[in-house]
Each structure stands twice: as structure tokens, then as C-alpha cells.
Amino acid sequence: MAGSRSTFGKRQKERARQEKQAEKAQKKAQRKAQAQVPVAPERKDLVVTYNEEGQPEGFDFHDF
């Protein structure tokens, strides 16, 4: 039965290939799910500042 050994080896190799492929597909699905979750930027409340005359000053680039 020399032929059965090579068949058994081929089956093992194919099973290992399928398992590896399934693991890769699972990892890909996890990465895709993580990429779909939007990361909300940190919200920063704007503070209105007033000049000496009591008039509100405009916002600067760094205020946003």
C-alpha cells in the first residue's frame, strides 16, 4: 500500500492549506470590521473670548 501514504500526505497538506486560508479570511474580516468603525475625533468645545470693549473676538485656526 505505497499509494495510500502519498494520498494521506496530500490530504493532510490540503487540510492545512484550507485551515490557513480560513484563518486568513477570518483575520481579513476582523480588519475590515475594525476599519468600518469610525473613530470620532476628540470634541473640543469652543470658548468665546471678548476684547476690552466687550466685543467677541474671532476664532483662530487652533480653536478648531
C-alpha positions as CSV (number, residue, x, y, z in Angstrom):
1,M,0.0,0.0,0.0
2,A,2.6,2.5,-1.0
3,G,0.0,4.7,-2.7
4,S,-2.1,5.3,0.4
5,R,0.7,7.1,2.2
6,S,1.0,9.7,-0.5
7,T,-2.7,10.1,-0.6
8,F,-2.7,10.6,3.2
9,G,0.0,13.2,2.9
10,K,-1.8,15.0,0.2
11,R,-5.0,15.1,2.4
12,Q,-3.0,16.5,5.3
13,K,-1.4,19.1,3.2
14,E,-4.8,20.2,1.7
15,R,-6.4,20.3,5.1
16,A,-3.6,22.5,6.4
17,R,-3.9,24.8,3.3
18,Q,-7.7,25.1,3.9
19,E,-7.2,25.9,7.6
20,K,-4.6,28.5,6.8
21,Q,-6.9,30.0,4.2
22,A,-9.8,30.1,6.7
23,E,-7.6,31.8,9.3
24,K,-6.5,34.5,6.7
25,A,-10.2,35.1,5.8
26,Q,-11.1,35.5,9.5
27,K,-8.3,38.0,10.0
28,K,-9.3,39.9,6.9
29,A,-12.9,40.1,8.2
30,Q,-11.7,41.4,11.5
31,R,-9.6,44.1,9.9
32,K,-12.5,45.1,7.7
33,A,-14.8,45.3,10.7
34,Q,-12.3,47.5,12.6
35,A,-11.8,49.7,9.6
36,Q,-15.6,50.3,9.3
37,V,-15.9,51.6,12.9
38,P,-15.4,55.3,12.5
39,V,-13.2,56.9,15.1
40,A,-14.7,60.1,16.2
41,P,-12.3,63.0,16.6
42,E,-12.0,64.4,20.1
43,R,-14.5,67.1,20.5
44,K,-13.3,70.4,21.8
45,D,-15.8,73.0,23.0
46,L,-15.1,76.5,21.6
47,V,-14.6,79.2,24.1
48,V,-15.7,82.7,23.1
49,T,-13.2,85.4,24.1
50,Y,-14.0,89.1,24.4
51,N,-11.8,92.0,23.8
52,E,-11.5,95.1,26.1
53,E,-14.6,96.7,24.6
54,G,-16.7,93.6,25.3
55,Q,-16.9,92.5,21.6
56,P,-16.4,88.8,20.8
57,E,-13.2,88.0,19.1
58,G,-13.0,85.7,16.1
59,F,-11.9,82.2,16.3
60,D,-8.4,81.2,15.3
61,F,-7.2,78.1,13.4
62,H,-6.1,76.5,16.6
63,D,-9.5,76.8,18.2
64,F,-10.9,74.1,16.0
